[in-house]
């Protein structure tokens, strides 16, 4: 049996709703919650910016220490995002001058699309997608800009970078002076059978993230499929990921969301897209076609994925990082086995996980 949701976790979900009714704001004001626990949950799920905005707008009386912590975190998130926007603009210009096509995924472009602002959404890195043929040029450009490769650790030689990207979708780079991390992607999914239809050549859109800064990212159809796979690959262990998706789809009709789901199947989203749809229904009551929800809930594999995701983000994990819980990250690995049907995928996923463990350890 799944663990019941903590009242403070339900409260966190309510704070993540980007658009709320007066009745929902009144509900926020009327709840008696454990504020220190709520603060731990907000930090664990990196929703401090969303939480602080919701509490202020709803007129909730928050204890001074908790209010101070949330406001400080929200202010930091805003400052960090403004610095990241400037760095994204600089990188976009550098890559363009080097004739290296790139896409920005998640991060600021998603924040602007979902929330109309880059201020509230927490993030710690800049995700860039380039083509596999441009990996050497992109890595050389980052090195010339002062970035150092931190994943994998060790010498950032062209041969080592190429070998790493044959088995990993990204390498991680850090600028010691700016304190900014860049994840350099040549793929968007850990397993090559996932998201086979999404890549650097996919249809794109341009998003204004700040005054004078416009960045390219995936079109909505491909973006939905990617976000579903990204969340599912980590068993959706952070509430902020599904909150971002809920906000992104807020203006869509049930039929439009169903069309996004159907398209995701053509793009290689597999059961990850079904899991995303069911979590939107479970946590945010996103308007969805009842027939689609019934279809997806009718599959036992999908129900298992939902249960694993809920265990990863709520219950004992609501205020505690998974790696601090006994076998906490096991749900992530188990979820990854269920994202596509069939023994061929499961066997190749087992090989991938074993190889990843050996390389990283």
Secondary structure as a PSIPRED ss2 file (coil, helix, strand):
# PSIPRED VFORMAT (PSIPRED V4.0)

   1 X C   1.000  0.000  0.000
   2 X C   1.000  0.000  0.000
   3 X C   1.000  0.000  0.000
   4 X C   1.000  0.000  0.000
   5 X C   1.000  0.000  0.000
   6 X C   1.000  0.000  0.000
   7 X H   0.000  1.000  0.000
   8 X H   0.000  1.000  0.000
   9 X H   0.000  1.000  0.000
  10 X H   0.000  1.000  0.000
  11 X H   0.000  1.000  0.000
  12 X H   0.000  1.000  0.000
  13 X H   0.000  1.000  0.000
  14 X H   0.000  1.000  0.000
  15 X H   0.000  1.000  0.000
  16 X H   0.000  1.000  0.000
  17 X C   1.000  0.000  0.000
  18 X C   1.000  0.000  0.000
  19 X C   1.000  0.000  0.000
  20 X C   1.000  0.000  0.000
  21 X C   1.000  0.000  0.000
  22 X H   0.000  1.000  0.000
  23 X H   0.000  1.000  0.000
  24 X H   0.000  1.000  0.000
  25 X H   0.000  1.000  0.000
  26 X H   0.000  1.000  0.000
  27 X H   0.000  1.000  0.000
  28 X H   0.000  1.000  0.000
  29 X H   0.000  1.000  0.000
  30 X H   0.000  1.000  0.000
  31 X C   1.000  0.000  0.000
  32 X C   1.000  0.000  0.000
  33 X C   1.000  0.000  0.000
  34 X C   1.000  0.000  0.000
  35 X H   0.000  1.000  0.000
  36 X H   0.000  1.000  0.000
  37 X H   0.000  1.000  0.000
  38 X H   0.000  1.000  0.000
  39 X H   0.000  1.000  0.000
  40 X H   0.000  1.000  0.000
  41 X H   0.000  1.000  0.000
  42 X H   0.000  1.000  0.000
  43 X H   0.000  1.000  0.000
  44 X H   0.000  1.000  0.000
  45 X C   1.000  0.000  0.000
  46 X C   1.000  0.000  0.000
  47 X C   1.000  0.000  0.000
  48 X H   0.000  1.000  0.000
  49 X H   0.000  1.000  0.000
  50 X H   0.000  1.000  0.000
  51 X H   0.000  1.000  0.000
  52 X H   0.000  1.000  0.000
  53 X H   0.000  1.000  0.000
  54 X H   0.000  1.000  0.000
  55 X H   0.000  1.000  0.000
  56 X H   0.000  1.000  0.000
  57 X H   0.000  1.000  0.000
  58 X H   0.000  1.000  0.000
  59 X C   1.000  0.000  0.000
  60 X C   1.000  0.000  0.000
  61 X C   1.000  0.000  0.000
  62 X C   1.000  0.000  0.000
  63 X C   1.000  0.000  0.000
  64 X H   0.000  1.000  0.000
  65 X H   0.000  1.000  0.000
  66 X H   0.000  1.000  0.000
  67 X H   0.000  1.000  0.000
  68 X H   0.000  1.000  0.000
  69 X H   0.000  1.000  0.000
  70 X H   0.000  1.000  0.000
  71 X H   0.000  1.000  0.000
  72 X H   0.000  1.000  0.000
  73 X H   0.000  1.000  0.000
  74 X H   0.000  1.000  0.000
  75 X H   0.000  1.000  0.000
  76 X H   0.000  1.000  0.000
  77 X H   0.000  1.000  0.000
  78 X H   0.000  1.000  0.000
  79 X H   0.000  1.000  0.000
  80 X H   0.000  1.000  0.000
  81 X H   0.000  1.000  0.000
  82 X H   0.000  1.000  0.000
  83 X H   0.000  1.000  0.000
  84 X H   0.000  1.000  0.000
  85 X H   0.000  1.000  0.000
  86 X H   0.000  1.000  0.000
  87 X H   0.000  1.000  0.000
  88 X H   0.000  1.000  0.000
  89 X H   0.000  1.000  0.000
  90 X H   0.000  1.000  0.000
  91 X H   0.000  1.000  0.000
  92 X H   0.000  1.000  0.000
  93 X H   0.000  1.000  0.000
  94 X H   0.000  1.000  0.000
  95 X H   0.000  1.000  0.000
  96 X H   0.000  1.000  0.000
  97 X H   0.000  1.000  0.000
  98 X C   1.000  0.000  0.000
  99 X C   1.000  0.000  0.000
 100 X C   1.000  0.000  0.000
 101 X C   1.000  0.000  0.000
 102 X C   1.000  0.000  0.000
 103 X E   0.000  0.000  1.000
 104 X E   0.000  0.000  1.000
 105 X E   0.000  0.000  1.000
 106 X C   1.000  0.000  0.000
 107 X H   0.000  1.000  0.000
 108 X H   0.000  1.000  0.000
 109 X H   0.000  1.000  0.000
 110 X H   0.000  1.000  0.000
 111 X H   0.000  1.000  0.000
 112 X H   0.000  1.000  0.000
 113 X H   0.000  1.000  0.000
 114 X H   0.000  1.000  0.000
 115 X H   0.000  1.000  0.000
 116 X C   1.000  0.000  0.000
 117 X C   1.000  0.000  0.000
 118 X C   1.000  0.000  0.000
 119 X C   1.000  0.000  0.000
 120 X C   1.000  0.000  0.000
 121 X C   1.000  0.000  0.000
 122 X C   1.000  0.000  0.000
 123 X C   1.000  0.000  0.000
 124 X C   1.000  0.000  0.000
 125 X E   0.000  0.000  1.000
 126 X E   0.000  0.000  1.000
 127 X E   0.000  0.000  1.000
 128 X E   0.000  0.000  1.000
 129 X E   0.000  0.000  1.000
 130 X C   1.000  0.000  0.000
 131 X C   1.000  0.000  0.000
 132 X H   0.000  1.000  0.000
 133 X H   0.000  1.000  0.000
 134 X H   0.000  1.000  0.000
 135 X H   0.000  1.000  0.000
 136 X H   0.000  1.000  0.000
 137 X H   0.000  1.000  0.000
 138 X H   0.000  1.000  0.000
 139 X H   0.000  1.000  0.000
 140 X H   0.000  1.000  0.000
 141 X H   0.000  1.000  0.000
 142 X H   0.000  1.000  0.000
 143 X H   0.000  1.000  0.000
 144 X H   0.000  1.000  0.000
 145 X C   1.000  0.000  0.000
 146 X C   1.000  0.000  0.000
 147 X E   0.000  0.000  1.000
 148 X E   0.000  0.000  1.000
 149 X E   0.000  0.000  1.000
 150 X E   0.000  0.000  1.000
 151 X E   0.000  0.000  1.000
 152 X C   1.000  0.000  0.000
 153 X C   1.000  0.000  0.000
 154 X C   1.000  0.000  0.000
 155 X C   1.000  0.000  0.000
 156 X C   1.000  0.000  0.000
 157 X C   1.000  0.000  0.000
 158 X H   0.000  1.000  0.000
 159 X H   0.000  1.000  0.000
 160 X H   0.000  1.000  0.000
 161 X H   0.000  1.000  0.000
 162 X H   0.000  1.000  0.000
 163 X H   0.000  1.000  0.000
 164 X H   0.000  1.000  0.000
 165 X H   0.000  1.000  0.000
 166 X C   1.000  0.000  0.000
 167 X C   1.000  0.000  0.000
 168 X C   1.000  0.000  0.000
 169 X C   1.000  0.000  0.000
 170 X E   0.000  0.000  1.000
 171 X E   0.000  0.000  1.000
 172 X E   0.000  0.000  1.000
 173 X E   0.000  0.000  1.000
 174 X E   0.000  0.000  1.000
 175 X E   0.000  0.000  1.000
 176 X C   1.000  0.000  0.000
 177 X C   1.000  0.000  0.000
 178 X C   1.000  0.000  0.000
 179 X C   1.000  0.000  0.000
 180 X E   0.000  0.000  1.000
 181 X E   0.000  0.000  1.000
 182 X E   0.000  0.000  1.000
 183 X E   0.000  0.000  1.000
 184 X E   0.000  0.000  1.000
 185 X E   0.000  0.000  1.000
 186 X C   1.000  0.000  0.000
 187 X C   1.000  0.000  0.000
 188 X C   1.000  0.000  0.000
 189 X C   1.000  0.000  0.000
 190 X C   1.000  0.000  0.000
 191 X C   1.000  0.000  0.000
 192 X C   1.000  0.000  0.000
 193 X C   1.000  0.000  0.000
 194 X C   1.000  0.000  0.000
 195 X C   1.000  0.000  0.000
 196 X C   1.000  0.000  0.000
 197 X C   1.000  0.000  0.000
 198 X C   1.000  0.000  0.000
 199 X C   1.000  0.000  0.000
 200 X C   1.000  0.000  0.000
 201 X C   1.000  0.000  0.000
 202 X C   1.000  0.000  0.000
 203 X C   1.000  0.000  0.000
 204 X E   0.000  0.000  1.000
 205 X E   0.000  0.000  1.000
 206 X E   0.000  0.000  1.000
 207 X E   0.000  0.000  1.000
 208 X E   0.000  0.000  1.000
 209 X E   0.000  0.000  1.000
 210 X E   0.000  0.000  1.000
 211 X C   1.000  0.000  0.000
 212 X C   1.000  0.000  0.000
 213 X E   0.000  0.000  1.000
 214 X E   0.000  0.000  1.000
 215 X E   0.000  0.000  1.000
 216 X E   0.000  0.000  1.000
 217 X E   0.000  0.000  1.000
 218 X E   0.000  0.000  1.000
 219 X C   1.000  0.000  0.000
 220 X H   0.000  1.000  0.000
 221 X H   0.000  1.000  0.000
 222 X H   0.000  1.000  0.000
 223 X H   0.000  1.000  0.000
 224 X H   0.000  1.000  0.000
 225 X H   0.000  1.000  0.000
 226 X H   0.000  1.000  0.000
 227 X H   0.000  1.000  0.000
 228 X H   0.000  1.000  0.000
 229 X H   0.000  1.000  0.000
 230 X H   0.000  1.000  0.000
 231 X H   0.000  1.000  0.000
 232 X H   0.000  1.000  0.000
 233 X H   0.000  1.000  0.000
 234 X C   1.000  0.000  0.000
 235 X C   1.000  0.000  0.000
 236 X C   1.000  0.000  0.000
 237 X C   1.000  0.000  0.000
 238 X C   1.000  0.000  0.000
 239 X H   0.000  1.000  0.000
 240 X H   0.000  1.000  0.000
 241 X H   0.000  1.000  0.000
 242 X H   0.000  1.000  0.000
 243 X H   0.000  1.000  0.000
 244 X H   0.000  1.000  0.000
 245 X H   0.000  1.000  0.000
 246 X H   0.000  1.000  0.000
 247 X H   0.000  1.000  0.000
 248 X H   0.000  1.000  0.000
 249 X C   1.000  0.000  0.000
 250 X C   1.000  0.000  0.000
 251 X C   1.000  0.000  0.000
 252 X C   1.000  0.000  0.000
 253 X C   1.000  0.000  0.000
 254 X H   0.000  1.000  0.000
 255 X H   0.000  1.000  0.000
 256 X H   0.000  1.000  0.000
 257 X H   0.000  1.000  0.000
 258 X H   0.000  1.000  0.000
 259 X H   0.000  1.000  0.000
 260 X H   0.000  1.000  0.000
 261 X H   0.000  1.000  0.000
 262 X H   0.000  1.000  0.000
 263 X H   0.000  1.000  0.000
 264 X H   0.000  1.000  0.000
 265 X H   0.000  1.000  0.000
 266 X H   0.000  1.000  0.000
 267 X H   0.000  1.000  0.000
 268 X C   1.000  0.000  0.000
 269 X C   1.000  0.000  0.000
 270 X H   0.000  1.000  0.000
 271 X H   0.000  1.000  0.000
 272 X H   0.000  1.000  0.000
 273 X H   0.000  1.000  0.000
 274 X H   0.000  1.000  0.000
 275 X H   0.000  1.000  0.000
 276 X H   0.000  1.000  0.000
 277 X H   0.000  1.000  0.000
 278 X H   0.000  1.000  0.000
 279 X H   0.000  1.000  0.000
 280 X H   0.000  1.000  0.000
 281 X H   0.000  1.000  0.000
 282 X H   0.000  1.000  0.000
 283 X H   0.000  1.000  0.000
 284 X H   0.000  1.000  0.000
 285 X C   1.000  0.000  0.000
 286 X C   1.000  0.000  0.000
 287 X C   1.000  0.000  0.000
 288 X C   1.000  0.000  0.000
 289 X C   1.000  0.000  0.000
 290 X H   0.000  1.000  0.000
 291 X H   0.000  1.000  0.000
 292 X H   0.000  1.000  0.000
 293 X H   0.000  1.000  0.000
 294 X H   0.000  1.000  0.000
 295 X H   0.000  1.000  0.000
 296 X H   0.000  1.000  0.000
 297 X H   0.000  1.000  0.000
 298 X C   1.000  0.000  0.000
 299 X C   1.000  0.000  0.000
 300 X H   0.000  1.000  0.000
 301 X H   0.000  1.000  0.000
 302 X H   0.000  1.000  0.000
 303 X H   0.000  1.000  0.000
 304 X H   0.000  1.000  0.000
 305 X H   0.000  1.000  0.000
 306 X H   0.000  1.000  0.000
 307 X H   0.000  1.000  0.000
 308 X H   0.000  1.000  0.000
 309 X H   0.000  1.000  0.000
 310 X H   0.000  1.000  0.000
 311 X H   0.000  1.000  0.000
 312 X H   0.000  1.000  0.000
 313 X H   0.000  1.000  0.000
 314 X C   1.000  0.000  0.000
 315 X H   0.000  1.000  0.000
 316 X H   0.000  1.000  0.000
 317 X H   0.000  1.000  0.000
 318 X C   1.000  0.000  0.000
 319 X C   1.000  0.000  0.000
 320 X C   1.000  0.000  0.000
 321 X C   1.000  0.000  0.000
 322 X H   0.000  1.000  0.000
 323 X H   0.000  1.000  0.000
 324 X H   0.000  1.000  0.000
 325 X C   1.000  0.000  0.000
 326 X C   1.000  0.000  0.000
 327 X C   1.000  0.000  0.000
 328 X C   1.000  0.000  0.000
 329 X C   1.000  0.000  0.000
 330 X H   0.000  1.000  0.000
 331 X H   0.000  1.000  0.000
 332 X H   0.000  1.000  0.000
 333 X H   0.000  1.000  0.000
 334 X H   0.000  1.000  0.000
 335 X H   0.000  1.000  0.000
 336 X H   0.000  1.000  0.000
 337 X H   0.000  1.000  0.000
 338 X C   1.000  0.000  0.000
 339 X C   1.000  0.000  0.000
 340 X C   1.000  0.000  0.000
 341 X C   1.000  0.000  0.000
 342 X C   1.000  0.000  0.000
 343 X H   0.000  1.000  0.000
 344 X H   0.000  1.000  0.000
 345 X H   0.000  1.000  0.000
 346 X H   0.000  1.000  0.000
 347 X H   0.000  1.000  0.000
 348 X H   0.000  1.000  0.000
 349 X H   0.000  1.000  0.000
 350 X H   0.000  1.000  0.000
 351 X H   0.000  1.000  0.000
 352 X H   0.000  1.000  0.000
 353 X H   0.000  1.000  0.000
 354 X H   0.000  1.000  0.000
 355 X H   0.000  1.000  0.000
 356 X H   0.000  1.000  0.000
 357 X H   0.000  1.000  0.000
 358 X H   0.000  1.000  0.000
 359 X H   0.000  1.000  0.000
 360 X H   0.000  1.000  0.000
 361 X C   1.000  0.000  0.000
